[in-house]
Amino acid sequence: MGTLNLAKSYGFFKPEEVTERIHIIGCGSVGSTVAELLARFGLTKLTLYDFDKVEPKNLANQMFRQEHIGMEKVNALAHMLYEINPEIKITINAASHGYVAQKLSGYVFLCVDNIELRREIASANKCNPYIKAMFDFRTRLVDAQHYAADWSDMKMVDDCSMQNTPRRT
């Protein structure tokens, strides 16, 4: 199992101190992995957003198992997280209709495979004082990138919301 490397974002995301809600938008390959790692770290106040159902093709690169085929991704992922940390059942939220401009707060993990949607979410929340940090993950066939923005740093917010390219970590 991998570990969550927080070296470059540790100044504004310290899991051992997080009490705010964590929003994971997109529960596919990146989102399901991020959610699992956060649950293993003991974080339980998660909101999962995705409108897709688990398909057989998802088993190759996502955290889902055979028994999840046909289930909504958010519900399948929530069940997996209950197995890891039963305390999560009390505080987890699953938005099976995906992200549709819900109010965000705390920490936001953008794990969608659409650059326009990432840009739209970041721009719409540019002046949201309730967000502490936003993280953007991009995966390709042979590599991946991770960007992070401390939402109290307006330069980082502008970079994230205008070009959707916050500080690379």
C-alpha positions, 0 to 999 in steps of 0.5 A, spaced: 500 500 500 502 507 498 503 512 503 500 519 502 506 524 501 505 530 504 512 533 504 510 539 500 503 541 503 504 539 510 505 547 512 497 547 511 495 540 511 497 536 517 492 530 518 493 529 525 490 536 526 485 536 521 478 537 524 474 540 518 470 536 513 474 533 507 471 533 500 473 528 495 470 530 488 471 524 484 471 517 487 475 514 481 482 511 481 485 517 485 479 519 489 478 512 491 485 511 493 485 518 497 479 516 501 482 510 503 489 513 505 485 518 509 481 513 512 487 509 514 490 515 517 484 516 522 480 522 518 472 520 518 469 527 516 469 525 509 464 527 503 464 523 497 462 526 490 461 522 484 455 520 479 458 514 476 456 507 478 462 501 479 463 498 472 467 492 471 473 496 467 474 500 474 476 494 477 483 495 474 485 501 476 480 503 482 479 501 489 473 497 488 472 490 488 468 485 484 462 485 489 461 493 488 459 492 480 453 496 479 453 500 486 454 507 486 461 509 487 460 513 493 456 508 496 461 502 494 467 507 497 463 508 503 462 501 505 470 500 504 471 505 508 467 503 514 471 496 513 477 500 514 475 505 520 468 503 523 467 510 526 467 513 519 460 511 518 457 517 523 460 522 519 461 520 512 456 523 507 455 520 500 453 525 494 451 520 489 449 525 484 456 528 484 458 535 485 453 540 483 455 547 487 454 544 494 457 549 499 465 547 500 469 547 507 475 545 510 479 541 505 477 539 498 481 534 493 479 535 486 480 528 483 475 529 477 478 527 470 475 533 467 480 540 467 474 544 466 470 541 472 476 542 476 477 550 474 470 551 475 470 548 482 476 552 484 473 559 480 467 558 484 470 557 490 475 563 490 472 567 495 470 562 499 473 563 506 471 556 509 476 552 505 482 551 508 486 548 502 485 545 495 488 539 492 488 537 485 490 531 482 492 529 475 494 522 472 496 520 466 498 513 463 505 513 465 505 519 471 501 523 475 501 530 478 499 533 485 498 541 486 496 544 492 493 551 494 493 554 501 486 557 501 489 563 505 494 565 500 491 569 495 496 568 490 495 560 490 488 561 490 488 566 484 493 560 480 488 555 482 482 558 480 484 562 474 489 556 471 487 551 475 495 550 476 496 551 484 503 550 487 506 543 484 508 538 490 
